[in-house]
Amino acid sequence: MNDHFLYSITDALPAAIYKIRIGGSPWRVFEFVSHGFEDLFEIPREIVLRDFDSFWAMVNAEDRMRIDESSKVSMQSRTRWSQDFRVLTQSNKSKWVRGTSFPEQPSEDGTIAWNGVFVDITEQKRAEMALRQSIERFQRVVDGAIDGLWDAVVEPGMPWQSPQTQIYYSPRLKALLGFQEHEFENNLGAWAHRLHPDDRARVMKALGDHIERRVPYGIEYRLLTKAGEYRWFQARGQAVWDQNGNVTRMAGSLNDIHRRKEAEEQLRQSQKLEAIGTLASGIAHEFDNLLAAISIHVNLAKTTLPASHPAVRSLERVEMTARHARGVTNGLLTFSHRASPQRSVIDLPRVIRTTLDMLGRILPPGIKIDAQLPGDRSIWVHASASLLEQICLNLAINAQDAMPAGGRIRVVVEAVPADGCDGAGDFAGKARVVFSDNGAGIPPGDLPRIFEPFFTTKARGKGTGLGLSIVMEIVRDLQG
């Protein structure tokens, strides 16, 4: 094989081909280098063939000892040699190079020739470094995140809702539930098993809607912690689909919102107390008028009778009872009842009718209530009567404040049949309550914020700005 033929083959390869003999004098000498050597190292072939050190000087000093040690091992074992190392070329470019060579049989003089190749792996190293940095950066984000993170992979042919669907749960997510990393399995079943029974169907439906119909996924639900208590969490996620529309992956976050939920419950109780205070104030006013009349007539009767008259003692008892009644009405102003309302099957029109009757007695005389209820027909719903009463109270208070000169409140209760139901017979759809008034209305610029907690258009010192936000939360809680 002549040199021309050898060069024509090696020059066609995207690498530097070489042959180096080791063990003679000088110890290392290149016997052959291809033209690719010049492209890679930017040094003329003639110089390298004449002086090995001209090449060796380009190799990074930190890598030379490792190259020498690995070369000795390969020489002793007559095995393949391979190392990655850095070089600085004549144009001051830093490159990563992978060298690989195989030994021939030793010559009679004891030297060994090695046939090998040098390949530029600079871009590969940069990609590996970028990937490593990306992984390290992601890990720092995961480790430092307040939220727990999860990443699910759906295997081809396996339904996404399979308990065995593999999911990566970050250490933070497991810690939010009170688990060490090894105590919580990385699959869907480990998470689904801890869903609150009242939330499970709703959560799985939300996941299905996102995966199958691409509805945005964001939901609040309760999970059972290691300590045996349920805590509230907010989950968000995004799926990835293949070209056929099949889900292949879904990742997202889990945020502990238990304190927020507790705060919302406290706010709800605060608003309830405000509504009760308004109710108590109205009742106290009515009772004060009645008690005032009783007291006046008692005093008149006492002045017409001598002190020794047997009826005077009875009149004094009436007077004492009236004073006690006045104390009871004052106690109503500070009364509060903190309890979590229990849901049950209730007759919606009846609850609304009872609440409106009460409102009619305590609202100012200038405010009238028009009720459009479905006659004697019942609409059975699974809800809490006290929460429905609170909705009406809050809305009525807002209407009262919006109509200082008086006005009308209109309440409509109606059944909304489910699809395919004509509404006759047993009700099998939804119920709708429409609450409106003829007040001044809300400025258009304020409409986007009316459900924000503490946002109010009332004058300073009037109201808390919690009324509509509490109404909204109750409606959501009742799945409205």
C-alpha positions as CSV (number, residue, x, y, z in Angstrom):
1,M,0.0,0.0,0.0
2,N,1.7,3.2,-1.1
3,D,1.5,6.5,0.7
4,H,-0.7,8.2,-1.9
5,F,-3.4,5.5,-1.5
6,L,-3.2,5.6,2.3
7,Y,-3.5,9.4,2.3
8,S,-6.5,9.3,-0.1
9,I,-8.3,7.0,2.3
10,T,-7.5,8.7,5.6
11,D,-8.1,12.2,4.2
12,A,-11.7,11.2,3.4
13,L,-12.4,10.5,7.1
14,P,-13.6,13.3,9.4
15,A,-10.8,12.7,11.9
16,A,-7.0,12.7,12.3
17,I,-5.5,9.2,11.6
18,Y,-2.0,8.5,13.1
19,K,0.5,5.8,13.8
20,I,2.8,6.3,16.8
21,R,5.8,4.1,17.9
22,I,6.6,4.0,21.6
23,G,9.6,2.6,23.4
24,G,12.4,3.6,21.2
25,S,14.7,6.7,21.1
26,P,13.1,9.1,21.2
27,W,10.5,7.4,23.4
28,R,7.5,8.5,21.3
29,V,7.5,9.4,17.6
30,F,4.7,9.8,15.0
31,E,5.4,7.6,12.0
32,F,2.3,8.7,10.2
33,V,-0.3,11.4,10.5
34,S,-3.1,12.2,8.0
35,H,-3.9,15.6,6.6
36,G,-6.8,15.7,9.1
37,F,-4.2,16.2,11.8
38,E,-3.5,19.7,10.4
39,D,-7.2,20.6,10.3
40,L,-7.7,19.4,13.9
41,F,-4.5,20.7,15.6
42,E,-3.5,23.5,13.2
43,I,0.1,22.3,13.0
44,P,1.9,21.2,9.9
45,R,2.3,17.4,9.5
46,E,6.0,17.7,8.8
47,I,6.7,19.4,12.2
48,V,4.7,16.7,14.1
49,L,6.4,13.8,12.3
50,R,9.8,15.4,13.1
51,D,9.1,16.5,16.7
52,F,6.5,14.7,18.9
53,D,6.9,17.4,21.6
54,S,5.5,20.0,19.3
55,F,2.2,18.1,19.6
56,W,2.6,17.2,23.2
57,A,3.1,20.9,24.1
58,M,-0.5,21.6,22.9
59,V,-2.0,19.1,25.3
60,N,-3.4,20.6,28.5
61,A,-0.9,20.2,31.3
62,E,-3.6,18.8,33.7
63,D,-4.4,16.1,31.2
64,R,-0.9,14.9,30.4
65,M,-0.3,12.8,33.5
66,R,-3.7,11.0,33.0
67,I,-2.7,10.3,29.3
68,D,0.7,8.9,30.4
69,E,-0.8,6.7,33.1
70,S,-3.5,5.3,30.8
71,S,-0.9,4.7,28.1
72,K,1.3,2.6,30.4
73,V,-1.7,0.5,31.4
74,S,-2.6,-0.2,27.8
75,M,1.0,-1.0,26.9
76,Q,1.3,-3.5,29.7
77,S,-2.0,-5.2,28.9
78,R,-1.8,-4.7,25.1
79,T,-5.3,-3.4,25.1
80,R,-7.2,-0.5,23.5
81,W,-6.2,2.9,24.7
82,S,-8.8,5.8,24.8
83,Q,-8.8,9.2,26.5
84,D,-10.5,12.6,26.2
85,F,-8.2,15.5,26.6
86,R,-7.9,19.2,25.9
87,V,-5.6,21.0,23.5
88,L,-4.8,24.6,22.7
89,T,-4.2,25.0,19.0
90,Q,-1.8,27.4,17.2
91,S,-4.6,29.9,16.8
92,N,-5.3,29.8,20.5
93,K,-8.5,27.8,20.2
94,S,-9.4,25.4,23.0
95,K,-10.6,22.0,21.8
96,W,-11.7,18.7,23.3
97,V,-10.2,15.7,21.5
98,R,-10.9,12.0,21.9
99,G,-7.9,9.8,21.2
100,T,-8.2,6.1,20.5
101,S,-5.6,3.6,19.4
102,F,-4.8,-0.2,19.2
103,P,-1.4,-1.8,19.6
104,E,0.4,-3.9,17.0
105,Q,2.7,-6.8,17.9
106,P,6.0,-5.7,19.5
107,S,8.9,-5.3,17.0
108,E,12.2,-7.1,17.4
109,D,13.7,-4.0,19.0
110,G,11.0,-4.0,21.7
111,T,9.1,-1.0,20.4
112,I,5.3,-1.1,19.9
113,A,3.4,0.7,17.1
114,W,-0.1,2.1,17.9
115,N,-2.6,2.8,15.2
116,G,-5.2,5.3,16.2
117,V,-7.5,8.2,15.5
118,F,-8.1,11.7,17.0
119,V,-11.6,13.1,16.9
120,D,-12.8,16.6,17.6
121,I,-15.5,16.2,20.3
122,T,-15.6,19.9,21.4
123,E,-19.3,20.3,20.4
124,Q,-20.2,17.1,22.2
125,K,-18.4,18.2,25.3
126,R,-20.2,21.6,25.2
127,A,-23.5,19.8,24.8
128,E,-22.7,17.5,27.7
129,M,-21.7,20.5,29.8
130,A,-24.8,22.4,28.8
131,L,-26.9,19.3,29.7
132,R,-25.1,18.9,33.0
133,Q,-25.6,22.5,33.9
134,S,-29.3,22.3,32.9
135,I,-29.8,19.3,35.1
136,E,-27.9,20.9,38.0
137,R,-30.0,24.1,37.5
138,F,-33.2,22.1,37.4
139,Q,-32.2,20.2,40.5
140,R,-31.5,23.5,42.3
141,V,-34.9,24.8,41.2
142,V,-36.5,21.6,42.4
143,D,-34.6,21.6,45.7
144,G,-35.4,25.3,46.4
145,A,-39.0,25.3,45.2
146,I,-41.7,25.9,47.7
147,D,-44.1,23.9,45.6
148,G,-43.8,20.2,45.1
149,L,-43.1,19.1,41.5
150,W,-44.3,16.0,39.6
151,D,-43.6,14.5,36.2
152,A,-45.7,11.5,34.8
153,V,-44.7,9.3,31.9
154,V,-47.5,7.4,30.2
155,E,-46.3,4.1,28.7
156,P,-47.6,3.3,25.2
157,G,-50.7,1.1,25.4
158,M,-51.2,1.8,29.2
159,P,-54.2,3.9,30.2
160,W,-53.1,7.2,31.9
161,Q,-55.2,6.5,35.0
162,S,-53.5,3.2,35.7
163,P,-52.2,3.1,39.3
164,Q,-48.9,1.8,37.9
165,T,-48.3,5.0,35.8
166,Q,-44.8,6.1,36.7
167,I,-44.6,9.6,38.2
168,Y,-41.5,11.4,39.5
169,Y,-42.4,13.2,42.8
170,S,-39.9,15.7,43.9
171,P,-38.5,15.4,47.5
172,R,-40.4,18.6,48.3
173,L,-43.7,17.2,47.2
174,K,-43.2,14.1,49.4
175,A,-42.1,16.4,52.3
176,L,-45.4,18.4,52.0
177,L,-47.2,15.2,52.7
178,G,-44.8,14.3,55.6
179,F,-42.9,11.6,53.8
180,Q,-39.2,10.8,53.4
181,E,-38.3,10.3,49.7
182,H,-38.1,6.5,50.0
183,E,-41.5,6.3,51.8
184,F,-43.7,7.4,48.9
185,E,-43.8,5.3,45.7
186,N,-43.4,7.0,42.4
187,N,-46.6,6.0,40.8
188,L,-50.1,7.3,40.3
189,G,-51.7,5.0,42.8
190,A,-49.6,6.4,45.7
191,W,-51.1,9.8,45.1
192,A,-54.7,8.7,44.1
193,H,-54.9,6.6,47.2
194,R,-54.5,9.7,49.4
195,L,-57.2,11.8,47.7
196,H,-60.1,12.8,50.0
197,P,-63.1,10.6,49.1
198,D,-65.3,13.7,48.5
199,D,-62.7,15.1,46.0
200,R,-61.6,11.9,44.1
201,A,-64.3,11.9,41.4
202,R,-63.9,15.7,40.8
203,V,-60.1,15.5,40.6
204,M,-60.0,12.5,38.2
205,K,-62.6,14.2,36.0
206,A,-60.4,17.3,35.8
207,L,-57.4,15.2,34.8
208,G,-59.5,13.4,32.2
209,D,-60.8,16.7,30.8
210,H,-57.3,18.0,30.4
211,I,-55.8,14.8,28.9
212,E,-58.7,13.9,26.7
213,R,-60.2,17.4,25.8
214,R,-57.2,19.6,26.6
215,V,-59.2,21.7,29.2
216,P,-56.7,23.6,31.3
217,Y,-55.8,21.7,34.5
218,G,-55.9,23.6,37.8
219,I,-57.8,22.3,40.8
220,E,-57.8,22.4,44.6
221,Y,-58.3,19.2,46.6
222,R,-57.4,17.5,49.9
223,L,-54.7,14.8,50.4
224,L,-54.1,12.6,53.4
225,T,-50.7,13.2,55.0
226,K,-48.5,10.8,56.8
227,A,-49.8,12.2,60.0
228,G,-53.3,11.1,59.2
229,E,-54.8,14.5,58.5
230,Y,-56.2,15.9,55.3
231,R,-54.6,19.1,54.0
232,W,-55.7,21.4,51.1
233,F,-53.5,21.6,48.0
234,Q,-53.6,23.4,44.7
235,A,-52.4,21.5,41.6
236,R,-51.6,22.7,38.2
237,G,-50.3,20.7,35.2
238,Q,-49.7,20.5,31.5
239,A,-49.8,17.3,29.4
240,V,-47.8,16.5,26.2
241,W,-49.4,14.7,23.3
242,D,-47.9,12.8,20.4
243,Q,-48.8,13.4,16.7
244,N,-51.7,11.0,17.1
245,G,-53.2,12.9,20.0
246,N,-52.2,10.3,22.6
247,V,-50.9,11.7,25.9
248,T,-47.2,10.8,26.5
249,R,-46.3,12.9,29.5
250,M,-47.8,15.3,32.0
251,A,-46.0,17.5,34.5
252,G,-47.0,20.1,37.1
253,S,-46.8,21.4,40.6
254,L,-48.5,21.0,44.0
255,N,-48.9,23.9,46.3
256,D,-49.9,23.6,50.0
257,I,-52.8,26.1,50.4
258,H,-54.1,24.7,53.7
259,R,-53.4,28.0,55.6
260,R,-55.1,29.9,52.9
261,K,-58.2,27.7,53.2
262,E,-58.2,28.1,56.9
263,A,-57.9,31.9,56.4
264,E,-60.8,31.8,54.0
265,E,-62.9,30.0,56.5
266,Q,-62.0,32.6,59.1
267,L,-63.0,35.3,56.7
268,R,-66.2,33.5,56.0
269,Q,-66.9,33.3,59.7
270,S,-66.1,37.0,59.9
271,Q,-68.6,37.9,57.2
272,K,-71.1,35.6,58.8
273,L,-70.7,37.6,62.0
274,E,-71.2,40.8,60.1
275,A,-74.4,39.5,58.6
276,I,-75.6,38.2,62.0
277,G,-74.7,41.6,63.5
278,T,-76.9,43.3,60.9
279,L,-79.7,40.9,61.6
280,A,-79.3,41.3,65.4
281,S,-79.3,45.1,65.0
282,G,-82.6,44.9,63.2
283,I,-84.1,42.6,65.7
284,A,-82.8,44.7,68.6
285,H,-84.4,47.8,67.0
286,E,-87.8,46.1,66.7
287,F,-87.6,44.7,70.2
288,D,-86.5,48.1,71.6
289,N,-89.7,49.6,70.2
290,L,-91.8,46.9,71.7
291,L,-90.0,47.0,75.0
292,A,-90.2,50.8,75.1
293,A,-94.0,50.5,74.8
294,I,-94.2,47.9,77.5
295,S,-92.1,50.0,79.8
296,I,-94.2,53.1,79.2
297,H,-97.4,51.4,80.0
298,V,-95.9,49.7,83.0
299,N,-94.8,53.0,84.4
300,L,-98.2,54.5,83.7
301,A,-100.0,51.7,85.5
302,K,-97.6,52.0,88.5
303,T,-98.4,55.7,88.8
304,T,-102.1,55.1,89.0
305,L,-101.8,52.5,91.8
306,P,-100.8,53.0,95.4
307,A,-97.6,51.3,96.4
308,S,-99.4,48.8,98.6
309,H,-101.6,47.6,95.7
310,P,-101.0,43.8,95.0
311,A,-100.6,44.5,91.3
312,V,-97.6,46.7,91.8
313,R,-95.4,43.7,92.5
314,S,-96.5,42.0,89.3
315,L,-95.8,45.3,87.4
316,E,-92.3,45.4,88.8
317,R,-91.7,41.8,87.6
318,V,-92.9,42.8,84.1
319,E,-90.5,45.8,84.3
320,M,-87.6,43.6,85.3
321,T,-88.4,41.1,82.6
322,A,-88.4,43.9,80.0
323,R,-85.0,45.0,81.2
324,H,-83.8,41.4,80.9
325,A,-85.2,41.2,77.4
326,R,-83.3,44.4,76.5
327,G,-80.1,42.7,77.7
328,V,-80.9,39.7,75.5
329,T,-81.2,41.9,72.4
330,N,-77.9,43.6,73.2
331,G,-76.3,40.1,73.6
332,L,-77.4,39.3,70.1
333,L,-75.1,42.0,68.8
334,T,-72.1,40.0,70.0
335,F,-73.4,36.6,69.3
336,S,-71.5,34.3,66.9
337,H,-71.9,30.6,66.1
338,R,-68.7,29.0,64.8
339,A,-69.5,25.6,63.2
340,S,-68.9,23.9,59.9
341,P,-72.3,23.7,58.2
342,Q,-73.2,20.1,57.3
343,R,-74.7,19.5,53.9
344,S,-78.0,17.6,53.5
345,V,-80.8,17.2,51.0
346,I,-82.9,20.4,51.4
347,D,-85.8,22.0,49.7
348,L,-84.3,25.1,48.0
349,P,-87.4,27.2,47.5
350,R,-88.5,26.6,51.2
351,V,-85.0,27.8,52.5
352,I,-85.1,30.8,50.2
353,R,-88.7,31.7,51.2
354,T,-87.9,31.5,55.0
355,T,-84.8,33.6,54.5
356,L,-86.6,36.3,52.5
357,D,-89.4,36.4,55.2
358,M,-86.7,37.2,57.7
359,L,-85.0,39.8,55.5
360,G,-88.4,41.4,55.0
361,R,-88.7,42.1,58.7
362,I,-85.2,43.5,59.2
363,L,-84.5,45.5,56.0
364,P,-85.5,49.2,55.9
365,P,-89.1,49.8,55.1
366,G,-88.2,51.5,51.8
367,I,-86.7,48.2,50.4
368,K,-89.3,45.7,49.1
369,I,-88.6,42.1,48.1
370,D,-90.2,40.5,45.0
371,A,-89.9,36.7,45.1
372,Q,-90.6,34.5,42.2
373,L,-90.7,30.9,43.6
374,P,-91.9,27.7,41.9
375,G,-95.2,27.6,43.9
376,D,-95.7,24.4,45.9
377,R,-93.1,22.5,43.9
378,S,-90.0,21.4,45.7
379,I,-86.5,21.6,44.3
380,W,-84.3,19.3,46.3
381,V,-80.5,20.1,46.4
382,H,-77.6,18.8,48.4
383,A,-76.4,21.9,50.2
384,S,-76.3,23.7,53.5
385,A,-79.3,25.8,54.5
386,S,-77.1,28.1,56.7
387,L,-74.7,28.8,53.7
388,L,-77.6,29.6,51.5
389,E,-79.0,31.9,54.1
390,Q,-75.6,33.6,54.3
391,I,-75.5,34.1,50.6
392,C,-78.9,35.8,50.7
393,L,-77.9,37.9,53.7
394,N,-74.7,39.1,52.1
395,L,-76.4,40.0,48.8
396,A,-79.3,41.7,50.7
397,I,-76.8,43.8,52.7
398,N,-75.0,44.9,49.5
399,A,-78.4,45.7,47.9
400,Q,-79.4,47.8,51.0
401,D,-76.1,49.8,50.8
402,A,-76.6,50.4,47.1
403,M,-80.2,51.7,47.6
404,P,-80.0,54.2,50.5
405,A,-83.3,55.8,49.3
406,G,-85.0,52.5,49.0
407,G,-85.7,50.2,46.1
408,R,-86.6,46.7,45.1
409,I,-84.8,43.3,45.4
410,R,-85.9,40.6,43.0
411,V,-85.2,36.9,43.7
412,V,-86.0,34.1,41.3
413,V,-85.6,30.4,42.1
414,E,-86.0,28.0,39.2
415,A,-85.1,24.5,38.0
416,V,-82.8,24.1,35.1
417,P,-83.4,20.6,33.6
418,A,-80.4,18.5,32.6
419,D,-79.8,17.7,28.9
420,G,-82.5,15.4,27.6
421,C,-84.9,16.1,30.6
422,D,-88.1,18.1,30.0
423,G,-88.2,19.2,33.6
424,A,-91.4,17.3,34.4
425,G,-91.6,14.8,37.3
426,D,-88.7,14.3,39.5
427,F,-86.1,17.1,39.1
428,A,-82.8,15.8,37.7
429,G,-80.9,18.9,36.7
430,K,-79.6,22.0,38.4
431,A,-81.1,24.8,40.4
432,R,-80.7,28.5,39.7
433,V,-81.2,31.4,42.1
434,V,-81.1,34.9,40.5
435,F,-80.7,37.8,43.0
436,S,-80.9,41.3,41.6
437,D,-81.8,44.9,42.7
438,N,-82.4,48.2,41.1
439,G,-79.6,50.1,42.8
440,A,-77.1,52.3,41.1
441,G,-75.0,49.4,40.0
442,I,-71.2,48.8,39.9
443,P,-68.9,51.0,37.8
444,P,-67.6,49.0,34.8
445,G,-64.0,49.5,35.8
446,D,-64.6,47.8,39.2
447,L,-66.4,44.7,37.8
448,P,-63.2,42.6,37.3
449,R,-62.4,43.1,41.0
450,I,-65.7,42.7,42.8
451,F,-64.9,39.1,44.0
452,E,-61.5,40.0,45.4
453,P,-61.3,39.8,49.2
454,F,-61.3,43.2,50.9
455,F,-62.1,45.1,47.7
456,T,-65.0,47.4,48.3
457,T,-66.6,50.5,46.7
458,K,-68.2,51.5,50.0
459,A,-67.0,54.5,52.0
460,R,-64.2,54.0,54.5
461,G,-65.4,52.3,57.6
462,K,-68.5,50.7,56.0
463,G,-68.2,47.0,55.3
464,T,-65.2,44.7,55.0
465,G,-65.1,44.0,51.3
466,L,-65.7,40.4,52.0
467,G,-69.4,40.0,51.0
468,L,-69.1,39.0,47.4
469,S,-65.9,37.1,47.8
470,I,-67.5,34.9,50.5
471,V,-70.6,34.5,48.2
472,M,-68.3,33.3,45.4
473,E,-66.4,30.9,47.6
474,I,-69.7,29.4,48.9
475,V,-71.1,29.0,45.4
476,R,-67.9,27.2,44.3
477,D,-68.0,25.0,47.4
478,L,-71.5,24.0,46.4
479,Q,-70.2,23.2,42.9
480,G,-72.1,26.1,41.4
